[in-house]
Amino acid sequence: MKTGFNGLFVPGPTNMPHSLRQAMDIPLEDHRAADFPAFTLDLFRDLKRIFKMETGQVFIFPGSGTGGWEAAITNTLSPGDTVLASVFGHFSHLWVDLCQRHGMDVDAIEVDWGEGVPVEQYAEKLAADKDHKIKAVLVSQNETATGVTSDVAAVRKAMDDAGHPALLMVDGVSSIASIDFRMDEWGVDLAVSGSQKGFMLPTGLAIVGVSDKALEAAKTATCRRCFFDFADMIKTNKDGFFPYTPVTTLLRGLRASMDLLFEEGLENVFARHNRLAEGVRRAVSAWGLELCAKAPKWYSDTVSAIMVPEGYDGADVLKNAYERYNLSLGGGLSKVAGKLFRIGHLGWQNELMLLQALAGAEMAMRDSGIMVEPGSGVAAAQEFYREALAPVSSKPTAVTSM
Ligand SMILES: *Cc1c(COP(=O)(O)O)cnc(C)c1O
């Protein structure tokens, strides 16, 4: 029998704050009641603050991030449309696969896993596309499988430099509400998120930000759609209702989630994620190991993928961590299965929680034959966190004897 808390450090689902759990421990409610819109209209408004968008609309579908991808694609594209994308991990691969299954002609650039969106290659392809055959440009802002963050603003710039009118679509499932995202400023047309990562909720909501330009494209796009149709949402959302039964419990949770995010301040949330991530990176370097992300510009503040040395199996680390220490780490997916393990550092986490993950990872690595120095990663992170955290307001009294 396992006692105590499970150390949940998979990069989604993330740890759920107690206030969110309490906000959802409520009776089910009448989603057509006269006072329901007062609640939902505020929710729509505040989601736009999270996505940093003044115009356009945010839709909340029952679903997961994958459903959000499908909503983005089927509402704005037509079968046969050309899509420019890049594959550098499990999730960027799956998004391309989803487009192909909907009949898109995807130009998917294969990139080394550990790097992100190849902006220069995008720029060349966009400049060469004089007839504007490319209808959508895909960016996986944070590739959760490899811990790689890509530069969305740079892709927007490449599109503008080429004078290209394609829609810019961003997978923000493991980045929105955790690392910087700016819908309007970056000219993003479709941004996909889900409830179980930065929003710290159970899985169950696909949250999709849509620009005015994408709403316009939805009027003529011919992909078959029903459940995810923006048009049905638009008709009912304007009065605070939904075309079918919404997940009312999760909507209450989303309210509590956004209240927490706004209370901390979005910029502080991003800074905290950066600090927690940097502590993990210090630990990895103290262990003498490498991240999957190949250069600092790719480092993700929401998840670190840590390469295990040649001849060892990352799956052993996961197994030992879970079975011996009740610690959940993320595994290597598809191409990098067994080659790495991941520590998710997004959502409701703090420094000491990360030290728990690092301590457990050290123990589990040693159990798996990877003889990192015990305490080395923990110590590196401890010292970093001590320095990086704001000092307490009163000066500590001098230590006279040890
Ligand atoms: C988790 C994740 C998804 C898939 O979301 P589901 O909610 O599992 O459908 C897609 N993209 C990224 C980047 C993710 O991290």
The ligand as a Gaussian input file, in Angstrom:
#p B3LYP/6-31G(d) Opt

LIG

0 1
 C       -0.810000      16.962000     -23.829000
 C       -0.557000      17.563000     -25.161000
 C       -1.408000      17.368000     -26.249000
 C       -2.547000      16.404000     -26.225000
 O       -3.520000      16.802000     -25.371000
 P       -4.576000      15.739000     -24.807000
 O       -5.267000      16.585000     -23.795000
 O       -3.828000      14.598000     -24.250000
 O       -5.445000      15.375000     -25.946000
 C       -1.147000      18.025000     -27.412000
 N       -0.087000      18.826000     -27.539000
 C        0.765000      19.036000     -26.529000
 C        1.926000      19.943000     -26.726000
 C        0.561000      18.411000     -25.305000
 O        1.415000      18.602000     -24.306000

